[in-house]
């Protein structure tokens, strides 16, 4: 599936896109629980779309990453289409445009985990 084929209220979306940018996360409260959400901009060769990242997804994704969204959902906010994993979907980081090979991707993942742990402490 391609970005230009996505329609509002469309479910079961399987797509691969490149993350262009990730906005600063913000906290929210729902049902007495605190969570985090951030918007990202993603693209493929047919266009761009906003992607909503939830909680741990925010720390997994950075600009330049290729990601695969499986069973995603497209909603619309203020006239703009947004792609999200929703309740049933998942997001997988396939790698960065600047890294090649599985070993480089594993090293990048380890570095992200280390940086995340440093921020938490």
Backbone as a chain_set.jsonl record, in Angstrom:
{"seq": "XXXXXXXXXXXXXXXXXXXXXXXXXXXXXXXXXXXXXXXXXXXXXXXXXXXXXXXXXXXXXXXXXXXXXXXXXXXXXXXXXXXXXXXXXXXXXXXXXXXXXXXXXXXXXXXXXXXXXXXXX", "coords": {"N": [[0.841, -1.177, 0.0], [0.427, 2.32, -0.606], [1.144, 5.769, 0.368], [-0.473, 7.655, -0.985], [-2.769, 6.221, -1.416], [-4.145, 5.984, 0.921], [-7.031, 6.396, 2.955], [-9.284, 8.282, 5.025], [-10.584, 6.781, 7.987], [-9.863, 4.248, 7.296], [-8.942, 0.94, 7.859], [-6.768, -1.824, 8.814], [-4.277, -1.38, 7.555], [-1.339, -1.93, 5.833], [1.868, -0.857, 5.475], [4.954, 0.557, 4.308], [7.103, 3.109, 5.227], [9.231, 6.048, 5.226], [10.527, 7.784, 7.954], [10.4, 11.205, 8.279], [10.514, 13.329, 10.097], [10.284, 13.811, 13.678], [8.151, 15.056, 16.065], [8.324, 16.837, 19.243], [7.538, 14.851, 22.07], [4.436, 14.736, 23.931], [2.751, 14.734, 27.079], [-0.156, 13.001, 28.29], [-3.26, 12.456, 30.027], [-5.402, 9.763, 30.636], [-8.144, 7.953, 31.651], [-7.088, 7.919, 34.222], [-4.473, 7.226, 33.824], [-1.125, 7.984, 32.795], [0.262, 8.895, 29.717], [2.285, 9.051, 26.696], [2.5, 10.891, 23.65], [3.388, 11.509, 20.263], [3.749, 13.314, 17.242], [4.739, 12.362, 13.989], [6.265, 12.868, 10.809], [5.908, 11.118, 7.846], [6.995, 9.513, 4.794], [6.596, 8.22, 1.458], [7.295, 7.221, -1.922], [5.067, 8.383, -3.027], [3.945, 10.396, -1.511], [3.37, 12.316, 1.577], [2.528, 11.719, 5.053], [1.066, 12.261, 8.268], [2.108, 10.555, 11.184], [1.011, 9.024, 14.085], [2.646, 8.481, 17.055], [2.832, 6.37, 19.848], [3.625, 6.223, 23.279], [6.078, 3.871, 23.957], [6.781, 3.657, 21.285], [7.68, 6.136, 20.514], [10.31, 6.344, 21.411], [11.514, 4.445, 19.859], [11.677, 5.295, 17.241], [13.242, 7.394, 14.824], [14.159, 10.262, 12.819], [14.813, 9.456, 9.45], [14.589, 6.736, 9.696], [13.33, 3.697, 8.333], [10.128, 2.4, 8.501], [7.731, -0.166, 9.199], [4.327, -0.434, 9.207], [1.85, -2.432, 10.442], [-1.423, -3.607, 10.14], [-2.477, -1.073, 10.613], [-4.26, 2.073, 11.19], [-6.115, 4.661, 9.656], [-6.926, 7.867, 10.553], [-8.627, 11.039, 10.81], [-7.727, 14.338, 11.535], [-8.587, 17.548, 12.098], [-8.97, 17.921, 9.344], [-6.755, 16.676, 8.263], [-5.143, 13.727, 7.237], [-4.119, 11.038, 9.326], [-1.907, 8.495, 10.28], [-1.909, 5.628, 12.323], [-0.986, 3.07, 14.707], [-3.047, 2.225, 16.236], [-5.318, 0.186, 18.189], [-4.856, -2.461, 17.408], [-2.738, -2.689, 15.681], [0.781, -2.757, 14.677], [4.113, -1.417, 14.935], [7.132, -1.566, 13.25], [10.568, -1.062, 13.215], [12.499, -0.949, 10.437], [15.019, -0.201, 9.744], [17.629, 2.248, 9.224], [18.043, 4.807, 6.783], [20.662, 5.501, 6.563], [22.172, 3.403, 7.51], [23.532, 0.172, 6.844], [22.996, -3.309, 6.446], [22.454, -6.026, 8.77], [24.003, -6.142, 11.115], [24.828, -3.486, 11.548], [22.342, -2.305, 12.004], [21.579, -3.584, 14.372], [23.543, -2.571, 16.102], [22.829, 0.135, 16.062], [20.3, -0.024, 17.244], [21.013, -0.902, 19.814], [22.43, 1.358, 20.658], [20.389, 3.266, 20.759], [18.825, 2.169, 22.802], [20.659, 2.355, 24.939], [20.968, 5.155, 25.09], [18.366, 5.858, 25.743], [18.125, 4.68, 28.259], [19.968, 6.229, 29.658], [18.696, 8.716, 29.658], [16.532, 8.194, 31.297], [17.606, 7.766, 33.81]], "CA": [[0.0, 0.0, 0.0], [1.169, 3.575, -0.711], [0.566, 6.894, 1.094], [-1.534, 8.311, -1.75], [-3.944, 5.346, -1.434], [-4.759, 5.962, 2.244], [-8.27, 7.149, 3.123], [-9.734, 8.404, 6.412], [-11.381, 5.675, 8.529], [-9.406, 3.0, 6.685], [-8.238, 0.064, 8.783], [-6.0, -2.942, 8.284], [-3.306, -0.783, 6.644], [0.039, -2.419, 5.866], [2.607, 0.123, 4.68], [6.322, 0.882, 4.677], [7.38, 4.524, 4.995], [10.428, 6.613, 5.842], [10.237, 8.868, 8.892], [11.066, 12.444, 7.893], [10.768, 14.085, 11.325], [9.494, 13.436, 14.848], [7.921, 16.199, 16.945], [8.521, 16.603, 20.673], [6.4, 14.149, 22.68], [3.68, 15.426, 24.983], [2.085, 13.801, 27.996], [-1.604, 13.132, 28.426], [-3.872, 11.598, 31.05], [-6.659, 9.159, 30.211], [-8.566, 6.894, 32.581], [-6.197, 7.938, 35.375], [-3.134, 6.778, 33.426], [-0.34, 8.954, 32.038], [0.892, 8.347, 28.518], [2.979, 10.012, 25.841], [2.149, 10.836, 22.242], [4.157, 12.43, 19.419], [3.462, 13.24, 15.818], [5.88, 12.249, 13.091], [5.939, 12.978, 9.393], [6.47, 9.985, 7.114], [6.809, 9.639, 3.359], [7.058, 7.23, 0.502], [7.469, 7.881, -3.218], [3.804, 8.955, -3.502], [3.507, 11.522, -0.697], [3.652, 12.362, 3.015], [1.397, 11.587, 5.968], [1.394, 12.328, 9.697], [2.025, 9.289, 11.896], [0.901, 9.213, 15.525], [3.457, 7.525, 17.814], [2.361, 6.243, 21.224], [4.464, 5.702, 24.36], [7.393, 3.327, 23.629], [7.079, 3.87, 19.862], [8.376, 7.419, 20.393], [11.734, 6.107, 21.632], [12.01, 3.495, 18.853], [11.694, 5.873, 15.9], [13.916, 8.677, 14.622], [14.191, 10.703, 11.427], [15.671, 8.633, 8.603], [14.244, 5.322, 9.842], [12.256, 3.082, 7.559], [9.27, 1.646, 9.408], [6.622, -0.92, 8.635], [3.138, -0.443, 10.049], [0.987, -3.558, 10.1], [-2.774, -3.476, 10.698], [-2.638, 0.302, 11.057], [-5.554, 2.717, 11.005], [-6.029, 6.052, 9.222], [-8.001, 8.728, 11.023], [-8.502, 12.4, 10.304], [-7.759, 15.345, 12.582], [-8.6, 18.895, 11.525], [-8.875, 17.819, 7.892], [-5.495, 16.055, 7.85], [-5.085, 12.289, 7.499], [-3.056, 10.596, 10.228], [-1.746, 7.051, 10.358], [-1.554, 5.173, 13.668], [-1.104, 1.623, 14.882], [-4.32, 1.957, 16.878], [-5.34, -0.884, 19.199], [-4.524, -3.79, 16.908], [-1.6, -2.667, 14.773], [2.117, -2.709, 15.254], [5.121, -0.662, 14.227], [8.43, -2.233, 13.256], [11.63, -0.28, 12.593], [13.223, -1.807, 9.502], [16.397, 0.267, 9.677], [17.832, 3.639, 8.869], [18.55, 5.036, 5.43], [22.108, 5.704, 6.609], [22.862, 2.185, 7.942], [23.35, -0.968, 5.958], [23.315, -4.594, 7.048], [21.821, -6.358, 10.035], [24.885, -5.829, 12.23], [24.753, -2.043, 11.783], [21.035, -2.021, 12.579], [21.603, -4.035, 15.762], [24.337, -1.606, 16.852], [22.019, 1.354, 16.197], [19.258, -0.309, 18.228], [21.657, -0.91, 21.123], [22.761, 2.734, 21.0], [19.136, 3.921, 21.126], [18.46, 1.658, 24.117], [21.578, 2.947, 25.91], [20.64, 6.57, 25.228], [17.084, 5.926, 26.439], [18.376, 4.369, 29.67], [20.649, 7.382, 30.249], [17.71, 9.772, 29.858], [15.632, 7.786, 32.372], [18.304, 7.858, 35.094]], "C": [[0.888, 1.243, 0.0], [0.421, 4.704, 0.0], [-0.604, 7.508, 0.326], [-2.804, 7.471, -1.85], [-4.713, 5.365, -0.113], [-5.973, 6.885, 2.318], [-8.63, 7.195, 4.606], [-10.674, 7.256, 6.748], [-11.036, 4.331, 7.894], [-8.615, 2.202, 7.714], [-7.462, -1.004, 8.049], [-4.98, -2.476, 7.245], [-1.937, -1.398, 6.886], [0.849, -1.531, 4.926], [4.026, 0.266, 5.203], [6.585, 2.325, 4.274], [8.707, 4.904, 5.635], [10.009, 7.765, 6.739], [11.071, 10.091, 8.501], [11.445, 13.245, 9.134], [9.868, 13.568, 12.433], [9.386, 14.666, 15.746], [8.204, 15.818, 18.398], [7.307, 15.871, 21.242], [5.7, 15.021, 23.716], [2.975, 14.382, 25.825], [0.591, 14.063, 28.014], [-2.065, 12.204, 29.531], [-5.186, 11.069, 30.493], [-6.945, 7.99, 31.142], [-7.604, 6.776, 33.761], [-4.773, 7.488, 35.071], [-2.449, 7.889, 32.637], [0.298, 8.249, 30.856], [1.606, 9.443, 27.763], [2.531, 9.8, 24.398], [3.018, 11.849, 21.492], [3.721, 12.237, 17.973], [4.772, 13.128, 15.051], [5.372, 12.485, 11.677], [6.655, 11.837, 8.692], [6.185, 10.169, 5.63], [7.149, 8.334, 2.647], [7.162, 7.952, -0.839], [6.19, 8.509, -3.764], [3.321, 10.136, -2.663], [3.904, 11.397, 0.76], [2.369, 12.196, 3.806], [1.913, 11.746, 7.396], [1.21, 10.935, 10.286], [1.97, 9.604, 13.384], [1.67, 8.098, 16.219], [3.011, 7.549, 19.263], [3.44, 5.652, 22.108], [5.806, 5.183, 23.873], [7.767, 3.49, 22.163], [7.902, 5.146, 19.665], [9.883, 7.206, 20.501], [12.342, 5.18, 20.582], [12.311, 4.156, 17.511], [12.443, 7.193, 15.873], [13.9, 9.018, 13.13], [15.197, 9.874, 10.642], [15.362, 7.154, 8.684], [13.19, 4.918, 8.825], [11.452, 2.244, 8.537], [8.182, 0.932, 8.621], [5.491, -0.885, 9.651], [2.228, -1.54, 9.528], [-0.329, -3.404, 10.844], [-3.004, -2.084, 11.293], [-4.028, 0.836, 10.754], [-5.326, 4.166, 10.599], [-7.217, 6.808, 9.802], [-7.764, 10.122, 10.458], [-8.642, 13.368, 11.464], [-7.6, 16.703, 11.92], [-8.319, 18.865, 10.021], [-7.612, 17.165, 7.363], [-5.505, 14.57, 8.204], [-3.895, 11.969, 8.393], [-3.079, 9.078, 10.3], [-1.306, 6.678, 11.764], [-1.633, 3.653, 13.719], [-2.428, 1.269, 15.534], [-4.202, 0.836, 17.9], [-4.716, -2.174, 18.697], [-3.285, -3.842, 16.03], [-0.274, -2.706, 15.491], [3.061, -1.955, 14.331], [6.45, -1.385, 14.37], [9.432, -1.329, 12.556], [12.452, -1.23, 11.737], [14.693, -1.426, 9.404], [16.432, 1.714, 9.258], [18.339, 3.723, 7.444], [20.077, 5.096, 5.438], [22.873, 4.461, 7.074], [22.565, 1.059, 6.969], [23.726, -2.235, 6.702], [22.698, -4.774, 8.421], [22.691, -5.948, 11.213], [24.833, -4.334, 12.563], [23.425, -1.665, 12.427], [20.974, -2.438, 14.041], [22.4, -3.063, 16.621], [23.547, -0.322, 17.074], [20.93, 1.151, 17.239], [19.834, -0.3, 19.645], [21.974, 0.511, 21.577], [21.516, 3.497, 21.44], [18.712, 3.478, 22.521], [19.344, 2.273, 25.201], [21.244, 4.407, 26.155], [19.343, 6.735, 26.001], [17.281, 5.664, 27.927], [19.05, 5.549, 30.359], [19.66, 8.505, 30.549], [16.823, 9.473, 31.056], [16.291, 8.001, 33.735], [18.386, 9.245, 35.648]], "O": [[1.988, 1.214, 0.551], [-0.788, 4.614, 0.212], [-1.623, 7.847, 0.928], [-3.825, 7.967, -2.328], [-5.815, 4.821, -0.033], [-5.948, 8.006, 1.811], [-8.321, 6.269, 5.356], [-11.459, 6.813, 5.91], [-11.827, 3.39, 7.951], [-7.717, 2.738, 8.364], [-7.491, -1.083, 6.821], [-4.831, -3.092, 6.189], [-1.434, -1.389, 8.01], [0.562, -1.454, 3.731], [4.272, 0.115, 6.4], [6.33, 2.723, 3.138], [9.238, 4.177, 6.475], [9.225, 8.622, 6.332], [12.296, 10.014, 8.405], [12.552, 13.776, 9.224], [8.826, 12.967, 12.174], [10.397, 15.247, 16.14], [8.309, 14.639, 18.738], [6.17, 16.228, 20.932], [6.3, 15.924, 24.298], [2.647, 13.293, 25.354], [0.132, 15.182, 27.787], [-1.352, 11.28, 29.922], [-5.987, 11.826, 29.945], [-6.082, 7.146, 31.383], [-7.334, 5.676, 34.244], [-3.952, 7.382, 35.983], [-3.097, 8.638, 31.906], [0.811, 7.137, 30.985], [1.545, 10.615, 28.134], [2.225, 8.682, 23.982], [3.343, 12.912, 22.021], [3.372, 11.135, 17.551], [5.782, 13.726, 15.424], [4.186, 12.318, 11.395], [7.846, 11.609, 8.904], [5.26, 10.885, 5.249], [7.876, 7.482, 3.158], [7.12, 9.181, -0.878], [6.208, 9.104, -4.841], [2.376, 10.818, -3.061], [4.664, 10.507, 1.141], [1.275, 12.484, 3.321], [3.058, 11.405, 7.692], [0.272, 10.222, 9.932], [2.793, 10.368, 13.889], [1.393, 6.917, 16.007], [2.831, 8.619, 19.845], [4.099, 4.684, 21.727], [6.621, 5.98, 23.408], [8.95, 3.466, 21.826], [8.725, 5.222, 18.753], [10.649, 7.822, 19.76], [13.563, 5.137, 20.433], [13.109, 3.639, 16.73], [12.304, 8.015, 16.779], [13.655, 8.153, 12.29], [16.304, 9.619, 11.116], [15.815, 6.383, 7.839], [12.284, 5.685, 8.499], [12.015, 1.47, 9.311], [7.774, 1.359, 7.541], [5.671, -1.258, 10.81], [1.881, -1.582, 8.347], [-0.344, -3.104, 12.037], [-3.641, -1.938, 12.336], [-4.859, 0.157, 10.151], [-4.439, 4.828, 11.138], [-8.37, 6.441, 9.574], [-6.808, 10.347, 9.716], [-9.555, 13.245, 12.279], [-6.596, 16.97, 11.26], [-7.544, 19.665, 9.499], [-7.409, 17.101, 6.151], [-5.834, 14.196, 9.33], [-2.814, 12.539, 8.247], [-4.141, 8.46, 10.372], [-0.433, 7.329, 12.337], [-2.272, 3.027, 12.873], [-2.894, 0.136, 15.406], [-3.117, 0.569, 18.417], [-4.109, -2.909, 19.475], [-2.828, -4.927, 15.67], [-0.198, -2.691, 16.72], [2.844, -1.865, 13.123], [6.846, -1.768, 15.471], [9.189, -0.877, 11.437], [13.03, -2.194, 12.239], [15.522, -2.25, 9.018], [15.402, 2.326, 8.974], [18.996, 2.803, 6.958], [20.716, 4.778, 4.435], [24.103, 4.457, 7.037], [21.498, 1.001, 6.357], [24.666, -2.239, 7.497], [22.45, -3.807, 9.141], [22.173, -5.454, 12.215], [24.797, -3.963, 13.736], [23.384, -0.799, 13.3], [20.388, -1.734, 14.864], [21.995, -2.755, 17.742], [23.593, 0.249, 18.164], [20.66, 2.05, 18.035], [19.221, 0.24, 20.566], [21.806, 0.837, 22.752], [21.572, 4.285, 22.384], [18.288, 4.299, 23.334], [18.849, 2.667, 26.257], [21.235, 4.856, 27.301], [19.222, 7.643, 26.823], [16.68, 6.338, 28.763], [18.746, 5.846, 31.515], [19.772, 9.171, 31.578], [16.404, 10.392, 31.76], [15.623, 8.371, 34.701], [18.95, 9.448, 36.722]]}, "num_chains": 1, "name": "protein.A"}
